[in-house]
Structure formats: structure tokens, C-alpha cells
């Protein structure tokens, strides 16, 4: 079986590529990074090293590389042969992937015998595969869209694996935490992909996406913003600070209330999940920079992202998200001259004021209960 994976970065190699190879796929990585692709072409293999006491090195062999910016013919050929196409490129790049697939997909749909297959965007976002599908469909005729509905599966997915910043002697080797989770929307799958080892198939993906986003991503980001306020540099340092841990637990207690009430997860099972996530943040073999986790604060404060959505959800349930408001206030105090979004956010806070910034980026009017909570926590943190 052939898999075409867009994104030869650490997540692509250390998570998706590894899992596909372990399931018997011949993996081809497509990326615009000449350095990475040239290395993959030369070596044809790499190692995934577990960030735990074992430091087990798992070999991934027989991989290929395509420069998706410079080798359109090779990319089209890979699309024609793929039994599965996946991405791990960042949600903002996903529409570009949809468009880059267009030529190969068109030709494939017009073959005499069309083999069903699936395209899965493995990104930190709700509905990422849907975004890719919409971008692809912009270039298809109505007849081609009908064929695509028959032969191409577009399951959304939720992925979770911490891959820290790292420097390895071999640039293709990648260190990852032992824990991983890949949840796929079962009914949308086409082709022979319902029995991949290590993949969890579910009927309704939304609860699992939100459970992950509002526990792992919210908790990780909250750790970063609270930790940076205390002068820490890494997640591990921050998780050794009782004040930071207490603040993060407060945030996750609130997101847990939203998740359990919204989707009916068992309360005890969900609490066990939260404890597992916190233990991952405390992994001594992963030293992730807080500035990396905190980056892109404007995206992280948007209405559908990790802080705002659960906070607004709690308010709609008649609850007060005080700890989430405090985390948002900490985000607004994040300063990093090397993070373009942080620079813009601080400039706007200075020139427009807090109320206008909350309206502009979080969609909150001055009269919204959450805006008032955030302002209160912001003042407390700046005193």
C-alpha cells in the first residue's frame, strides 16, 4: 500500500509517517523544504526516538521524498498511486495542499477504473479535512465532484503527540513522547483503512477533537502563558512551580466541566484523561520551550480556539470561567519580539486598548460577561 504524506517535519516523520510505516505503507513525504526532502531522498530512512527512560529508537525505512514545489510530475504520480493521502502541515497551509492535489485527483477520477481512497488532514484544528476538501473542490467540475463523493473519503481526524524542539545529529531523526492518539471519523473513510493499528475510529469525532483541544492544547498553552509570567523558560520548569500548576489545574477543571456537560463523557474517566495529560507535561525527557508553546497568541485567542470556545460554552451553561479568563489575561501579557503575532497584539493593546483588542480578535463586546472577567483578571495580573 502507498501513502503520500504532506509535511516532512517532526510531526510528519515522528507520528503520522511512523504509524503508516508500521501499518505496512510505503511512505512518500511531500514538502517544500529542499533540505528535508534531499535528506530523505539520500537516506531513505530515519529513526523515531522515544522521549522516556528507554530512549528506544524505532527505525522507519524505505521512505521516499518529493519536493512539492519543484516536482509537480512526481507529485501527480504519487497522488495517482496513493491508497491514502495525509497531511501534517499546519492548518493555515491545508488549503494549499488541497489545490496542489488538484491535477492528480482530476486525472485519477477520470481513469477507467477508480480505486477508492481517503484523504485525512492530521492537524490541530476542528474540521481540517473539510477545509482541504473545500479547497480541492474549488477546482473540480460538478461531474468531478460527484465522482469524488463516490471514490474519495474525507474523514476528519484528531491527532495528539508532543514533539519537542530538538537538535539531532541526524536531522531526519526525531524525538517524540511515547503517548499518541489518532482518532478518525469512521463513516467517512473510503478504501481499506478501517483496521489501521494505532488508529481509534469513532462515529462522531467532535467530542474527541474538543476533548483533546480543550485539554491538551488549552492546558499546554495555559502552562506557557502562566509560566512565562513567572519567568520560566520550559514547560518542565513551569510544571515544577506550584502556582503555575494550580492555575493550569483551575483552567482544566473549567474545560472539563464544559466537555463533560457538552458531550456526556464519564466524569471519572475524563479526570483520569486530564491527569494523564498533566503527567505528559511533566515528562523530564521533554524540555519544550514555553515561547514555542505560546506562539501565535492572536490565533489562540480567536473565538473557536482553545480558550474562547470553552469559556463561552461555560457562560452559555450558566457557569463562570474565571480561570480561563485568567489564562486569556496571561496570553494578553505575553511579550516576544520574535513572534509576529505577539508583536502585533502588544502594539494593538497599546494603541487600541484592551476592549478594542478583545472585540477585534476574540469577538467580545465590552458588555460581554467574559470580556468583563478577562479585564478583571488582566488588572489583577498587572498590579
Buried (B, 14 or more C-beta within 10 A) or exposed (E): BBBBBBBBBBBBBBBBBBBBBBBEBBBBBBBBBEEBBEBBBEBBBBBBBBBBEEEEEBEBEEBBBBBBBEBBEBBBBBBBBBBBBBBBBBBEBBBBBBEBBBBBBBEBBEEEEBBBBBBBBBBBBBBBBBBBBBBBBEBBEEEBBEBBEEBBBBBBBBBBBBBBBBEEEEEBBBBBBBBBBBBBBBEBBBBBBEEBEEBEBBEEBBBBBBBBBBBBBBBBBBBBBBBBBBEBEBBBBBBEBEEBBEBBBBBBEBBBBBBBBBBEBEEEEBBEBBEEBBEBBEBEBBBBBBBEBBBBBBBBBBEEBBBBBBBBBBBEEEBBBBBBBBBBBBBBBBEBEEBEBBEEBBEBBEEEEBBEBBBBBBBBEEEBBBBEBBBBBBEEBEE
